[in-house]
Amino acid sequence: MSGMLFTSMQWFMVFCAVVCTVRLVLGPTAADRLVALNVMSGIVLAFLVLRGVQQGRHIYLDVALVYDIFGFLGFLAIARFLKDRLEHEEES
Amino acid sequence: MTVILLVLVLILSVYALAARDLLHGIIALSAVSLLCALMFYLLHAPDVAITEAAVGAGITTVVFIGVIRNTERKDRG
């Protein structure tokens, strides 16, 4: 029973990642793509934790921890770049 | 599951190569690195996945953003 629940939730998260990829490729503006990437990061993070709980090994949870810390740095850099560009466009 | 994720990696890689706006390419590249880390994880290599998550998702995105901040954003070719 619990194995079937784990498997079905993992498939559902893969489906959500596919939908996010569609938005990431088609999205008209850069902000759409950034939000799609952020949502996909959250989905993959939940997937990693779910798989770690299913396998019952500690090292699997470390991957989720490290990705959460370093992924946030990347999103922060992209968001700051977008903010600077918007301010630059308003001045000119 | 592995096949679907590999198809996603392929689509995003092609888009990262073909995007005219370099910022969109960087975002697609970050997603590729995220899905690659997930692939390593699913193939029972969590230590490789930790390295890929730290280097691929964190460091390269920051470095590329710094590069296009100091140069031009649009691709000329």
Backbone of each chain as nested JSON, in Angstrom:
{
  "chains": [
    {"id": "A", "residues": [
      {"number": 1, "name": "MET", "atoms": {"N": [0.836, -1.205, 0.0], "CA": [0.0, 0.0, 0.0], "C": [0.865, 1.248, 0.0]}},
      {"number": 2, "name": "SER", "atoms": {"N": [1.818, 1.315, 0.949], "CA": [2.633, 2.522, 0.999], "C": [3.576, 2.595, -0.188]}},
      {"number": 3, "name": "GLY", "atoms": {"N": [4.029, 1.431, -0.686], "CA": [4.868, 1.435, -1.887], "C": [4.113, 1.974, -3.088]}},
      {"number": 4, "name": "MET", "atoms": {"N": [2.839, 1.592, -3.207], "CA": [2.043, 2.092, -4.336], "C": [1.838, 3.602, -4.221]}},
      {"number": 5, "name": "LEU", "atoms": {"N": [1.637, 4.087, -2.987], "CA": [1.471, 5.533, -2.805], "C": [2.742, 6.282, -3.176]}},
      {"number": 6, "name": "PHE", "atoms": {"N": [3.911, 5.757, -2.741], "CA": [5.178, 6.399, -3.093], "C": [5.353, 6.455, -4.609]}},
      {"number": 7, "name": "THR", "atoms": {"N": [5.077, 5.324, -5.262], "CA": [5.275, 5.281, -6.717], "C": [4.341, 6.235, -7.433]}},
      {"number": 8, "name": "SER", "atoms": {"N": [3.065, 6.269, -7.024], "CA": [2.12, 7.142, -7.726], "C": [2.458, 8.61, -7.49]}},
      {"number": 9, "name": "MET", "atoms": {"N": [2.927, 8.952, -6.279], "CA": [3.31, 10.35, -6.036], "C": [4.523, 10.739, -6.855]}},
      {"number": 10, "name": "GLN", "atoms": {"N": [5.473, 9.813, -7.013], "CA": [6.645, 10.132, -7.843], "C": [6.252, 10.346, -9.299]}},
      {"number": 11, "name": "TRP", "atoms": {"N": [5.339, 9.524, -9.804], "CA": [4.888, 9.726, -11.184], "C": [4.159, 11.055, -11.336]}},
      {"number": 12, "name": "PHE", "atoms": {"N": [3.373, 11.407, -10.307], "CA": [2.659, 12.682, -10.379], "C": [3.638, 13.85, -10.401]}},
      {"number": 13, "name": "MET", "atoms": {"N": [4.731, 13.743, -9.625], "CA": [5.704, 14.832, -9.62], "C": [6.457, 14.922, -10.935]}},
      {"number": 14, "name": "VAL", "atoms": {"N": [6.717, 13.771, -11.563], "CA": [7.349, 13.813, -12.893], "C": [6.409, 14.489, -13.891]}},
      {"number": 15, "name": "PHE", "atoms": {"N": [5.107, 14.2, -13.786], "CA": [4.135, 14.854, -14.671], "C": [4.143, 16.37, -14.456]}},
      {"number": 16, "name": "CYS", "atoms": {"N": [4.217, 16.806, -13.178], "CA": [4.271, 18.246, -12.894], "C": [5.537, 18.874, -13.47]}},
      {"number": 17, "name": "ALA", "atoms": {"N": [6.653, 18.133, -13.421], "CA": [7.893, 18.655, -13.999], "C": [7.762, 18.814, -15.514]}},
      {"number": 18, "name": "VAL", "atoms": {"N": [7.034, 17.901, -16.16], "CA": [6.82, 18.022, -17.611], "C": [6.024, 19.292, -17.917]}},
      {"number": 19, "name": "VAL", "atoms": {"N": [4.975, 19.549, -17.125], "CA": [4.15, 20.745, -17.36], "C": [4.986, 22.013, -17.149]}},
      {"number": 20, "name": "CYS", "atoms": {"N": [5.837, 21.998, -16.112], "CA": [6.699, 23.162, -15.864], "C": [7.682, 23.369, -17.005]}},
      {"number": 21, "name": "THR", "atoms": {"N": [8.154, 22.266, -17.605], "CA": [9.083, 22.405, -18.721], "C": [8.423, 23.09, -19.906]}},
      {"number": 22, "name": "VAL", "atoms": {"N": [7.141, 22.758, -20.13], "CA": [6.418, 23.42, -21.22], "C": [6.403, 24.937, -20.994]}},
      {"number": 23, "name": "ARG", "atoms": {"N": [6.107, 25.359, -19.764], "CA": [6.08, 26.799, -19.487], "C": [7.48, 27.401, -19.603]}},
      {"number": 24, "name": "LEU", "atoms": {"N": [8.499, 26.623, -19.214], "CA": [9.866, 27.153, -19.25], "C": [10.323, 27.376, -20.692]}},
      {"number": 25, "name": "VAL", "atoms": {"N": [9.876, 26.508, -21.612], "CA": [10.314, 26.678, -23.0], "C": [9.46, 27.723, -23.708]}},
      {"number": 26, "name": "LEU", "atoms": {"N": [8.131, 27.75, -23.428], "CA": [7.251, 28.626, -24.188], "C": [7.127, 30.024, -23.603]}},
      {"number": 27, "name": "GLY", "atoms": {"N": [7.354, 30.141, -22.263], "CA": [7.035, 31.374, -21.546], "C": [7.455, 32.651, -22.247]}},
      {"number": 28, "name": "PRO", "atoms": {"N": [6.561, 33.604, -22.402], "CA": [6.924, 34.777, -23.216], "C": [8.009, 35.64, -22.586]}},
      {"number": 29, "name": "THR", "atoms": {"N": [7.946, 35.869, -21.276], "CA": [8.945, 36.75, -20.676], "C": [9.915, 35.942, -19.813]}},
      {"number": 30, "name": "ALA", "atoms": {"N": [10.987, 36.631, -19.396], "CA": [11.987, 35.959, -18.565], "C": [11.435, 35.667, -17.176]}},
      {"number": 31, "name": "ALA", "atoms": {"N": [10.503, 36.504, -16.688], "CA": [9.942, 36.275, -15.358], "C": [9.13, 34.982, -15.329]}},
      {"number": 32, "name": "ASP", "atoms": {"N": [8.391, 34.698, -16.43], "CA": [7.658, 33.438, -16.513], "C": [8.592, 32.251, -16.405]}},
      {"number": 33, "name": "ARG", "atoms": {"N": [9.722, 32.357, -17.112], "CA": [10.668, 31.246, -17.098], "C": [11.289, 31.078, -15.732]}},
      {"number": 34, "name": "LEU", "atoms": {"N": [11.563, 32.193, -15.065], "CA": [12.162, 32.107, -13.727], "C": [11.201, 31.457, -12.742]}},
      {"number": 35, "name": "VAL", "atoms": {"N": [9.911, 31.822, -12.832], "CA": [8.925, 31.219, -11.931], "C": [8.771, 29.735, -12.238]}},
      {"number": 36, "name": "ALA", "atoms": {"N": [8.795, 29.377, -13.537], "CA": [8.695, 27.957, -13.896], "C": [9.872, 27.179, -13.341]}},
      {"number": 37, "name": "LEU", "atoms": {"N": [11.076, 27.766, -13.421], "CA": [12.264, 27.089, -12.889], "C": [12.166, 26.935, -11.375]}},
      {"number": 38, "name": "ASN", "atoms": {"N": [11.628, 27.946, -10.715], "CA": [11.504, 27.896, -9.261], "C": [10.514, 26.822, -8.834]}},
      {"number": 39, "name": "VAL", "atoms": {"N": [9.374, 26.752, -9.553], "CA": [8.379, 25.729, -9.242], "C": [8.95, 24.338, -9.497]}},
      {"number": 40, "name": "MET", "atoms": {"N": [9.714, 24.204, -10.604], "CA": [10.308, 22.909, -10.916], "C": [11.324, 22.514, -9.858]}},
      {"number": 41, "name": "SER", "atoms": {"N": [12.064, 23.506, -9.341], "CA": [13.01, 23.209, -8.266], "C": [12.291, 22.691, -7.023]}},
      {"number": 42, "name": "GLY", "atoms": {"N": [11.127, 23.307, -6.696], "CA": [10.364, 22.823, -5.559], "C": [9.858, 21.412, -5.762]}},
      {"number": 43, "name": "ILE", "atoms": {"N": [9.393, 21.122, -6.994], "CA": [8.889, 19.779, -7.285], "C": [9.992, 18.741, -7.164]}},
      {"number": 44, "name": "VAL", "atoms": {"N": [11.167, 19.069, -7.731], "CA": [12.278, 18.114, -7.679], "C": [12.757, 17.922, -6.245]}},
      {"number": 45, "name": "LEU", "atoms": {"N": [12.719, 18.993, -5.461], "CA": [13.094, 18.891, -4.043], "C": [12.163, 17.934, -3.313]}},
      {"number": 46, "name": "ALA", "atoms": {"N": [10.849, 18.064, -3.56], "CA": [9.892, 17.144, -2.934], "C": [10.129, 15.719, -3.409]}},
      {"number": 47, "name": "PHE", "atoms": {"N": [10.471, 15.577, -4.685], "CA": [10.772, 14.244, -5.233], "C": [11.97, 13.623, -4.525]}},
      {"number": 48, "name": "LEU", "atoms": {"N": [13.025, 14.426, -4.32], "CA": [14.237, 13.914, -3.67], "C": [13.935, 13.464, -2.241]}},
      {"number": 49, "name": "VAL", "atoms": {"N": [13.169, 14.283, -1.501], "CA": [12.851, 13.926, -0.12], "C": [11.984, 12.668, -0.078]}},
      {"number": 50, "name": "LEU", "atoms": {"N": [11.018, 12.6, -1.005], "CA": [10.131, 11.428, -1.058], "C": [10.921, 10.153, -1.323]}},
      {"number": 51, "name": "ARG", "atoms": {"N": [11.827, 10.251, -2.292], "CA": [12.646, 9.08, -2.623], "C": [13.561, 8.699, -1.461]}},
      {"number": 52, "name": "GLY", "atoms": {"N": [14.094, 9.723, -0.767], "CA": [14.944, 9.449, 0.383], "C": [14.185, 8.746, 1.494]}},
      {"number": 53, "name": "VAL", "atoms": {"N": [12.938, 9.16, 1.712], "CA": [12.118, 8.498, 2.734], "C": [11.805, 7.074, 2.304]}},
      {"number": 54, "name": "GLN", "atoms": {"N": [11.542, 6.896, 0.995], "CA": [11.219, 5.552, 0.52], "C": [12.41, 4.602, 0.673]}},
      {"number": 55, "name": "GLN", "atoms": {"N": [13.612, 5.11, 0.319], "CA": [14.798, 4.247, 0.405], "C": [15.301, 4.131, 1.837]}},
      {"number": 56, "name": "GLY", "atoms": {"N": [15.01, 5.132, 2.682], "CA": [15.428, 5.063, 4.066], "C": [16.917, 5.221, 4.285]}},
      {"number": 57, "name": "ARG", "atoms": {"N": [17.57, 6.078, 3.476], "CA": [19.017, 6.296, 3.649], "C": [19.268, 7.783, 3.84]}},
      {"number": 58, "name": "HIS", "atoms": {"N": [20.204, 8.104, 4.742], "CA": [20.414, 9.497, 5.118], "C": [21.061, 10.309, 4.002]}},
      {"number": 59, "name": "ILE", "atoms": {"N": [21.962, 9.681, 3.247], "CA": [22.715, 10.438, 2.231], "C": [21.777, 10.97, 1.156]}},
      {"number": 60, "name": "TYR", "atoms": {"N": [20.622, 10.299, 0.969], "CA": [19.699, 10.765, -0.058], "C": [19.075, 12.103, 0.325]}},
      {"number": 61, "name": "LEU", "atoms": {"N": [18.928, 12.34, 1.635], "CA": [18.365, 13.619, 2.062], "C": [19.381, 14.748, 1.939]}},
      {"number": 62, "name": "ASP", "atoms": {"N": [20.69, 14.416, 2.004], "CA": [21.717, 15.449, 1.866], "C": [21.676, 16.103, 0.491]}},
      {"number": 63, "name": "VAL", "atoms": {"N": [21.333, 15.313, -0.53], "CA": [21.242, 15.88, -1.882], "C": [20.2, 16.994, -1.912]}},
      {"number": 64, "name": "ALA", "atoms": {"N": [19.04, 16.728, -1.293], "CA": [17.98, 17.736, -1.264], "C": [18.433, 18.985, -0.522]}},
      {"number": 65, "name": "LEU", "atoms": {"N": [19.15, 18.795, 0.59], "CA": [19.636, 19.938, 1.377], "C": [20.597, 20.801, 0.572]}},
      {"number": 66, "name": "VAL", "atoms": {"N": [21.597, 20.152, -0.062], "CA": [22.605, 20.902, -0.825], "C": [21.957, 21.595, -2.01]}},
      {"number": 67, "name": "TYR", "atoms": {"N": [21.009, 20.907, -2.691], "CA": [20.386, 21.567, -3.836], "C": [19.558, 22.767, -3.391]}},
      {"number": 68, "name": "ASP", "atoms": {"N": [18.911, 22.651, -2.242], "CA": [18.089, 23.772, -1.789], "C": [18.941, 25.004, -1.525]}},
      {"number": 69, "name": "ILE", "atoms": {"N": [20.111, 24.811, -0.889], "CA": [20.974, 25.954, -0.571], "C": [21.525, 26.585, -1.845]}},
      {"number": 70, "name": "PHE", "atoms": {"N": [22.104, 25.753, -2.736], "CA": [22.804, 26.323, -3.88], "C": [21.85, 26.753, -4.983]}},
      {"number": 71, "name": "GLY", "atoms": {"N": [20.693, 26.083, -5.097], "CA": [19.717, 26.524, -6.08], "C": [19.186, 27.906, -5.76]}},
      {"number": 72, "name": "PHE", "atoms": {"N": [19.036, 28.183, -4.46], "CA": [18.553, 29.51, -4.052], "C": [19.521, 30.603, -4.485]}},
      {"number": 73, "name": "LEU", "atoms": {"N": [20.837, 30.324, -4.415], "CA": [21.822, 31.31, -4.875], "C": [21.622, 31.65, -6.342]}},
      {"number": 74, "name": "GLY", "atoms": {"N": [21.391, 30.617, -7.161], "CA": [21.206, 30.858, -8.581], "C": [19.965, 31.683, -8.865]}},
      {"number": 75, "name": "PHE", "atoms": {"N": [18.845, 31.346, -8.188], "CA": [17.605, 32.105, -8.416], "C": [17.773, 33.551, -7.959]}},
      {"number": 76, "name": "LEU", "atoms": {"N": [18.528, 33.719, -6.849], "CA": [18.766, 35.074, -6.351], "C": [19.538, 35.891, -7.383]}},
      {"number": 77, "name": "ALA", "atoms": {"N": [20.549, 35.269, -8.014], "CA": [21.334, 35.984, -9.02], "C": [20.459, 36.384, -10.204]}},
      {"number": 78, "name": "ILE", "atoms": {"N": [19.612, 35.459, -10.682], "CA": [18.753, 35.767, -11.832], "C": [17.754, 36.864, -11.467]}},
      {"number": 79, "name": "ALA", "atoms": {"N": [17.185, 36.787, -10.254], "CA": [16.191, 37.786, -9.852], "C": [16.828, 39.168, -9.719]}},
      {"number": 80, "name": "ARG", "atoms": {"N": [18.064, 39.238, -9.198], "CA": [18.744, 40.532, -9.092], "C": [19.046, 41.1, -10.466]}},
      {"number": 81, "name": "PHE", "atoms": {"N": [19.424, 40.21, -11.399], "CA": [19.683, 40.667, -12.769], "C": [18.421, 41.255, -13.389]}},
      {"number": 82, "name": "LEU", "atoms": {"N": [17.272, 40.586, -13.177], "CA": [16.009, 41.097, -13.723], "C": [15.654, 42.444, -13.11]}},
      {"number": 83, "name": "LYS", "atoms": {"N": [15.893, 42.584, -11.786], "CA": [15.558, 43.848, -11.114], "C": [16.411, 44.989, -11.661]}},
      {"number": 84, "name": "ASP", "atoms": {"N": [17.715, 44.745, -11.83], "CA": [18.591, 45.784, -12.365], "C": [18.177, 46.192, -13.773]}},
      {"number": 85, "name": "ARG", "atoms": {"N": [17.766, 45.197, -14.566], "CA": [17.373, 45.524, -15.939], "C": [16.095, 46.354, -15.947]}},
      {"number": 86, "name": "LEU", "atoms": {"N": [15.131, 46.032, -15.064], "CA": [13.889, 46.809, -15.015], "C": [14.176, 48.256, -14.607]}},
      {"number": 87, "name": "GLU", "atoms": {"N": [15.037, 48.44, -13.599], "CA": [15.376, 49.804, -13.182], "C": [16.081, 50.555, -14.3]}},
      {"number": 88, "name": "HIS", "atoms": {"N": [16.94, 49.856, -15.025], "CA": [17.656, 50.483, -16.132], "C": [16.696, 50.934, -17.226]}},
      {"number": 89, "name": "GLU", "atoms": {"N": [15.662, 50.085, -17.484], "CA": [14.69, 50.451, -18.516], "C": [13.842, 51.64, -18.077]}},
      {"number": 90, "name": "GLU", "atoms": {"N": [13.543, 51.727, -16.759], "CA": [12.734, 52.849, -16.284], "C": [13.494, 54.158, -16.38]}},
      {"number": 91, "name": "GLU", "atoms": {"N": [14.825, 54.119, -16.137], "CA": [15.609, 55.345, -16.218], "C": [15.704, 55.851, -17.645]}},
      {"number": 92, "name": "SER", "atoms": {"N": [15.89, 54.959, -18.588], "CA": [16.101, 55.378, -19.975], "C": [14.782, 55.617, -20.702]}}
    ]},
    {"id": "B", "residues": [
      {"number": 1, "name": "MET", "atoms": {"N": [10.122, 6.302, -16.036], "CA": [10.421, 7.578, -15.38], "C": [11.736, 8.166, -15.875]}},
      {"number": 2, "name": "THR", "atoms": {"N": [12.756, 7.287, -15.975], "CA": [14.059, 7.751, -16.462], "C": [13.967, 8.276, -17.891]}},
      {"number": 3, "name": "VAL", "atoms": {"N": [13.176, 7.587, -18.722], "CA": [13.076, 7.991, -20.127], "C": [12.421, 9.363, -20.248]}},
      {"number": 4, "name": "ILE", "atoms": {"N": [11.368, 9.596, -19.453], "CA": [10.68, 10.893, -19.509], "C": [11.627, 12.019, -19.096]}},
      {"number": 5, "name": "LEU", "atoms": {"N": [12.4, 11.766, -18.02], "CA": [13.322, 12.807, -17.562], "C": [14.422, 13.057, -18.583]}},
      {"number": 6, "name": "LEU", "atoms": {"N": [14.883, 11.984, -19.265], "CA": [15.911, 12.181, -20.292], "C": [15.367, 12.99, -21.465]}},
      {"number": 7, "name": "VAL", "atoms": {"N": [14.096, 12.758, -21.821], "CA": [13.494, 13.545, -22.907], "C": [13.417, 15.02, -22.503]}},
      {"number": 8, "name": "LEU", "atoms": {"N": [13.078, 15.275, -21.224], "CA": [13.045, 16.665, -20.735], "C": [14.422, 17.303, -20.827]}},
      {"number": 9, "name": "VAL", "atoms": {"N": [15.473, 16.553, -20.427], "CA": [16.844, 17.078, -20.509], "C": [17.19, 17.416, -21.955]}},
      {"number": 10, "name": "LEU", "atoms": {"N": [16.774, 16.547, -22.887], "CA": [17.068, 16.774, -24.306], "C": [16.386, 18.044, -24.811]}},
      {"number": 11, "name": "ILE", "atoms": {"N": [15.078, 18.196, -24.48], "CA": [14.327, 19.371, -24.936], "C": [14.958, 20.649, -24.399]}},
      {"number": 12, "name": "LEU", "atoms": {"N": [15.277, 20.642, -23.102], "CA": [15.829, 21.857, -22.493], "C": [17.22, 22.158, -23.025]}},
      {"number": 13, "name": "SER", "atoms": {"N": [18.021, 21.121, -23.322], "CA": [19.357, 21.371, -23.868], "C": [19.272, 22.006, -25.244]}},
      {"number": 14, "name": "VAL", "atoms": {"N": [18.357, 21.482, -26.09], "CA": [18.201, 22.06, -27.426], "C": [17.727, 23.505, -27.331]}},
      {"number": 15, "name": "TYR", "atoms": {"N": [16.813, 23.763, -26.38], "CA": [16.336, 25.134, -26.222], "C": [17.454, 26.059, -25.728]}},
      {"number": 16, "name": "ALA", "atoms": {"N": [18.289, 25.548, -24.795], "CA": [19.387, 26.376, -24.285], "C": [20.369, 26.717, -25.386]}},
      {"number": 17, "name": "LEU", "atoms": {"N": [20.542, 25.813, -26.355], "CA": [21.431, 26.121, -27.477], "C": [20.789, 27.106, -28.434]}},
      {"number": 18, "name": "ALA", "atoms": {"N": [19.47, 27.004, -28.651], "CA": [18.834, 27.76, -29.719], "C": [18.303, 29.11, -29.284]}},
      {"number": 19, "name": "ALA", "atoms": {"N": [18.262, 29.386, -27.959], "CA": [17.631, 30.625, -27.496], "C": [18.435, 31.84, -27.95]}},
      {"number": 20, "name": "ARG", "atoms": {"N": [17.712, 32.861, -28.449], "CA": [18.396, 34.082, -28.885], "C": [18.74, 34.952, -27.686]}},
      {"number": 21, "name": "ASP", "atoms": {"N": [17.837, 34.982, -26.704], "CA": [18.106, 35.749, -25.496], "C": [18.958, 34.885, -24.557]}},
      {"number": 22, "name": "LEU", "atoms": {"N": [20.116, 35.405, -24.171], "CA": [21.052, 34.576, -23.406], "C": [20.538, 34.287, -22.002]}},
      {"number": 23, "name": "LEU", "atoms": {"N": [19.719, 35.187, -21.437], "CA": [19.172, 34.924, -20.102], "C": [18.247, 33.704, -20.125]}},
      {"number": 24, "name": "HIS", "atoms": {"N": [17.451, 33.574, -21.202], "CA": [16.587, 32.401, -21.315], "C": [17.426, 31.128, -21.435]}},
      {"number": 25, "name": "GLY", "atoms": {"N": [18.532, 31.229, -22.139], "CA": [19.425, 30.077, -22.239], "C": [20.001, 29.686, -20.899]}},
      {"number": 26, "name": "ILE", "atoms": {"N": [20.339, 30.698, -20.077], "CA": [20.895, 30.393, -18.754], "C": [19.856, 29.713, -17.88]}},
      {"number": 27, "name": "ILE", "atoms": {"N": [18.596, 30.192, -17.955], "CA": [17.54, 29.577, -17.145], "C": [17.324, 28.127, -17.592]}},
      {"number": 28, "name": "ALA", "atoms": {"N": [17.335, 27.883, -18.909], "CA": [17.168, 26.511, -19.394], "C": [18.343, 25.646, -18.962]}},
      {"number": 29, "name": "LEU", "atoms": {"N": [19.556, 26.214, -18.957], "CA": [20.735, 25.453, -18.542], "C": [20.663, 25.097, -17.063]}},
      {"number": 30, "name": "SER", "atoms": {"N": [20.125, 26.018, -16.268], "CA": [19.952, 25.725, -14.848], "C": [18.961, 24.575, -14.655]}},
      {"number": 31, "name": "ALA", "atoms": {"N": [17.893, 24.566, -15.464], "CA": [16.922, 23.468, -15.376], "C": [17.552, 22.148, -15.821]}},
      {"number": 32, "name": "VAL", "atoms": {"N": [18.42, 22.205, -16.849], "CA": [19.113, 20.987, -17.293], "C": [19.967, 20.421, -16.172]}},
      {"number": 33, "name": "SER", "atoms": {"N": [20.68, 21.313, -15.473], "CA": [21.535, 20.833, -14.397], "C": [20.708, 20.263, -13.242]}},
      {"number": 34, "name": "LEU", "atoms": {"N": [19.546, 20.885, -12.994], "CA": [18.637, 20.352, -11.97], "C": [18.177, 18.947, -12.323]}},
      {"number": 35, "name": "LEU", "atoms": {"N": [17.747, 18.757, -13.59], "CA": [17.261, 17.437, -13.984], "C": [18.398, 16.426, -14.059]}},
      {"number": 36, "name": "CYS", "atoms": {"N": [19.626, 16.882, -14.385], "CA": [20.772, 15.971, -14.39], "C": [21.075, 15.478, -12.984]}},
      {"number": 37, "name": "ALA", "atoms": {"N": [20.986, 16.399, -12.001], "CA": [21.193, 15.981, -10.614], "C": [20.149, 14.949, -10.215]}},
      {"number": 38, "name": "LEU", "atoms": {"N": [18.91, 15.157, -10.667], "CA": [17.844, 14.19, -10.371], "C": [18.124, 12.844, -11.028]}},
      {"number": 39, "name": "MET", "atoms": {"N": [18.673, 12.876, -12.257], "CA": [19.012, 11.625, -12.949], "C": [20.093, 10.86, -12.203]}},
      {"number": 40, "name": "PHE", "atoms": {"N": [21.151, 11.57, -11.766], "CA": [22.209, 10.897, -11.002], "C": [21.642, 10.275, -9.739]}},
      {"number": 41, "name": "TYR", "atoms": {"N": [20.705, 11.005, -9.126], "CA": [20.084, 10.524, -7.899], "C": [19.294, 9.243, -8.157]}},
      {"number": 42, "name": "LEU", "atoms": {"N": [18.534, 9.247, -9.245], "CA": [17.729, 8.062, -9.553], "C": [18.598, 6.873, -9.94]}},
      {"number": 43, "name": "LEU", "atoms": {"N": [19.818, 7.147, -10.442], "CA": [20.707, 6.05, -10.842], "C": [21.611, 5.629, -9.691]}},
      {"number": 44, "name": "HIS", "atoms": {"N": [21.221, 5.958, -8.441], "CA": [21.911, 5.508, -7.231], "C": [23.336, 6.044, -7.123]}},
      {"number": 45, "name": "ALA", "atoms": {"N": [23.517, 7.342, -7.436], "CA": [24.821, 7.977, -7.238], "C": [24.601, 9.285, -6.49]}},
      {"number": 46, "name": "PRO", "atoms": {"N": [24.24, 9.243, -5.215], "CA": [23.904, 10.499, -4.521], "C": [25.083, 11.438, -4.335]}},
      {"number": 47, "name": "ASP", "atoms": {"N": [26.325, 10.918, -4.262], "CA": [27.466, 11.818, -4.101], "C": [27.696, 12.636, -5.364]}},
      {"number": 48, "name": "VAL", "atoms": {"N": [27.54, 11.99, -6.519], "CA": [27.647, 12.739, -7.783], "C": [26.525, 13.766, -7.881]}},
      {"number": 49, "name": "ALA", "atoms": {"N": [25.343, 13.394, -7.39], "CA": [24.213, 14.323, -7.441], "C": [24.462, 15.539, -6.552]}},
      {"number": 50, "name": "ILE", "atoms": {"N": [25.12, 15.346, -5.399], "CA": [25.446, 16.493, -4.545], "C": [26.381, 17.443, -5.266]}},
      {"number": 51, "name": "THR", "atoms": {"N": [27.424, 16.889, -5.915], "CA": [28.379, 17.738, -6.638], "C": [27.704, 18.469, -7.788]}},
      {"number": 52, "name": "GLU", "atoms": {"N": [26.861, 17.752, -8.522], "CA": [26.176, 18.376, -9.66], "C": [25.242, 19.487, -9.184]}},
      {"number": 53, "name": "ALA", "atoms": {"N": [24.557, 19.261, -8.053], "CA": [23.641, 20.286, -7.538], "C": [24.415, 21.516, -7.097]}},
      {"number": 54, "name": "ALA", "atoms": {"N": [25.566, 21.312, -6.439], "CA": [26.328, 22.46, -5.953], "C": [26.964, 23.224, -7.094]}},
      {"number": 55, "name": "VAL", "atoms": {"N": [27.649, 22.507, -7.992], "CA": [28.382, 23.179, -9.07], "C": [27.432, 23.621, -10.182]}},
      {"number": 56, "name": "GLY", "atoms": {"N": [26.594, 22.702, -10.649], "CA": [25.764, 22.999, -11.809], "C": [24.705, 24.043, -11.533]}},
      {"number": 57, "name": "ALA", "atoms": {"N": [23.941, 23.836, -10.451], "CA": [22.813, 24.738, -10.214], "C": [23.266, 26.036, -9.569]}},
      {"number": 58, "name": "GLY", "atoms": {"N": [24.26, 25.992, -8.685], "CA": [24.649, 27.202, -7.965], "C": [25.699, 28.014, -8.664]}},
      {"number": 59, "name": "ILE", "atoms": {"N": [26.886, 27.417, -8.834], "CA": [28.048, 28.211, -9.241], "C": [27.939, 28.669, -10.694]}},
      {"number": 60, "name": "THR", "atoms": {"N": [27.575, 27.736, -11.613], "CA": [27.597, 28.131, -13.028], "C": [26.527, 29.177, -13.325]}},
      {"number": 61, "name": "THR", "atoms": {"N": [25.371, 29.09, -12.643], "CA": [24.338, 30.1, -12.891], "C": [24.819, 31.481, -12.462]}},
      {"number": 62, "name": "VAL", "atoms": {"N": [25.443, 31.553, -11.278], "CA": [25.933, 32.851, -10.798], "C": [27.017, 33.387, -11.722]}},
      {"number": 63, "name": "VAL", "atoms": {"N": [27.929, 32.508, -12.167], "CA": [29.015, 32.952, -13.041], "C": [28.475, 33.448, -14.381]}},
      {"number": 64, "name": "PHE", "atoms": {"N": [27.508, 32.713, -14.961], "CA": [26.957, 33.125, -16.258], "C": [26.183, 34.429, -16.142]}},
      {"number": 65, "name": "ILE", "atoms": {"N": [25.442, 34.593, -15.03], "CA": [24.721, 35.857, -14.837], "C": [25.712, 37.01, -14.736]}},
      {"number": 66, "name": "GLY", "atoms": {"N": [26.835, 36.781, -14.013], "CA": [27.86, 37.819, -13.947], "C": [28.442, 38.143, -15.309]}},
      {"number": 67, "name": "VAL", "atoms": {"N": [28.586, 37.118, -16.142], "CA": [29.135, 37.353, -17.482], "C": [28.185, 38.203, -18.311]}},
      {"number": 68, "name": "ILE", "atoms": {"N": [26.873, 37.847, -18.365], "CA": [25.999, 38.643, -19.229], "C": [25.659, 39.979, -18.596]}},
      {"number": 69, "name": "ARG", "atoms": {"N": [25.927, 40.153, -17.288], "CA": [25.763, 41.487, -16.713], "C": [26.854, 42.423, -17.229]}},
      {"number": 70, "name": "ASN", "atoms": {"N": [28.051, 41.871, -17.468], "CA": [29.163, 42.704, -17.912], "C": [29.279, 42.787, -19.428]}},
      {"number": 71, "name": "THR", "atoms": {"N": [28.515, 41.987, -20.157], "CA": [28.567, 42.057, -21.622], "C": [27.161, 42.353, -22.131]}},
      {"number": 72, "name": "GLU", "atoms": {"N": [26.848, 41.888, -23.338], "CA": [25.527, 42.137, -23.9], "C": [24.6, 40.964, -23.629]}},
      {"number": 73, "name": "ARG", "atoms": {"N": [23.295, 41.284, -23.552], "CA": [22.354, 40.224, -23.251], "C": [21.899, 39.486, -24.516]}},
      {"number": 74, "name": "LYS", "atoms": {"N": [21.797, 40.196, -25.612], "CA": [21.254, 39.559, -26.812], "C": [22.355, 38.88, -27.615]}},
      {"number": 75, "name": "ASP", "atoms": {"N": [21.976, 37.771, -28.255], "CA": [22.9, 37.077, -29.145], "C": [22.877, 37.782, -30.501]}},
      {"number": 76, "name": "ARG", "atoms": {"N": [24.099, 38.043, -31.034], "CA": [24.131, 38.786, -32.303], "C": [23.974, 37.885, -33.518]}},
      {"number": 77, "name": "GLY", "atoms": {"N": [24.419, 36.626, -33.381], "CA": [24.541, 35.754, -34.556], "C": [23.248, 35.459, -35.278]}}
    ]}
  ]
}
